[in-house]
Amino acid sequence: IVEPAQQLYTLEDDVFKVFNFKVEKARLGNAYAKAGIKKTEQELKEEAADIVRNTVPNYAYVSDIVKGLRATPWSNFASFPSAIMNSGVGIGKRIFKEMWVKN
């Protein structure tokens, strides 16, 4: 029961990230077009991937200390807040990047 549940969770998480990628790519394409900035399809994909990678919680990016805690009964209690903090930092960086963009 545990293995199929974990696979289902991973699938759901991947679908969510793919959906976010498509939304971000479309959002970026529209914003750049409206501003008259030319971007290639590859540039849009790379920027959208960077946004998703750094703003959506991802347990793969937690520190080695937190990864070590996964072997303990408190694993979820360590991984989740760490992933949320990493995402928060990524969101903050993105906010400042978008605020200071100059044409």
Secondary structure, DSSP 4 states (H G I P E B T S, - for coil): -HHHHHHHHHHHHHHHHHHHHHHHHHHHHHHHHHHT----HHHHHHHHHHHHHHHS--GGGS-HHHHHHTTSTTHHHHHHHHHHHHHHHHHHHHHHHHHT---
